[in-house]
Amino acid sequence: YVPYQFWEEADPKLASVLQNSLVSYRHEVLMDNLAGIPILQQHGGGDDNVPTYHSRRLKQLITESGWKSRFVELAGEGHWFDGIMTTEPLRDFYRNISKNDAVETALPNTFSIVVPNSGDMGSRGGILVDQLISPDQLGKITVIRSSNASKWTLRTSNIHRLHFSQTRRSSKLPEYVEIDDCFLDIRSFTKGLNDCWI
């Protein structure tokens, strides 16, 4: 947990490159991406590898962002232990997720996608960012879906290229998209396809 620049004097340009490369791990920057996603955090109370502080802090950040998560601290357990993937809280979580399509139904009509590095991020609501205008800055898309989800309005910042991709878990693709005041009927792009590149 000692930053590179504390090991020895670092060239400011090198330190900047290193800091930008680590932004994908800065949870406070990515909180917008969690809206609508069911979250269970599980941490061993006796973990001597990753302090429980990190999970407690993440729980606090999630709560401050207006979304819910469940945090379970397992007293006396370490970083890894027999049965870690089959604890009762995890089994309950898996059962609840598999019972209904909670991820699909939880996608809010208004949500944001924060992209620190397009290569590090997956899709959100079927939107995948392929390229940022300036890779050393965060990209952001704010999405407003109509009540029937047929029209999506996207406001972008530092986004050069994106595409829509319908997967089993993603929402149905919109029929109409407005991106930064440019209106598109994407039905003509997607006839018989699961992807639409913009």
Secondary structure as GFF3:
##gff-version 3
##sequence-region A 1 198
A	DSSP	alpha_helix	4	7	.	.	.	ID=ss1
A	DSSP	alpha_helix	12	21	.	.	.	ID=ss2
A	DSSP	three_ten_helix	23	25	.	.	.	ID=ss3
A	DSSP	three_ten_helix	27	29	.	.	.	ID=ss4
A	DSSP	three_ten_helix	31	34	.	.	.	ID=ss5
A	DSSP	beta_strand	40	44	.	.	.	ID=ss6
A	DSSP	alpha_helix	52	64	.	.	.	ID=ss7
A	DSSP	beta_strand	70	74	.	.	.	ID=ss8
A	DSSP	three_ten_helix	84	86	.	.	.	ID=ss9
A	DSSP	alpha_helix	88	99	.	.	.	ID=ss10
A	DSSP	alpha_helix	102	106	.	.	.	ID=ss11
A	DSSP	beta_strand	110	115	.	.	.	ID=ss12
A	DSSP	three_ten_helix	118	120	.	.	.	ID=ss13
A	DSSP	beta_strand	127	132	.	.	.	ID=ss14
A	DSSP	beta_strand	139	145	.	.	.	ID=ss15
A	DSSP	beta_strand	151	157	.	.	.	ID=ss16
A	DSSP	beta_strand	159	165	.	.	.	ID=ss17
A	DSSP	beta_strand	176	179	.	.	.	ID=ss18
A	DSSP	beta_strand	182	185	.	.	.	ID=ss19
A	DSSP	alpha_helix	187	190	.	.	.	ID=ss20
A	DSSP	beta_strand	195	197	.	.	.	ID=ss21
###
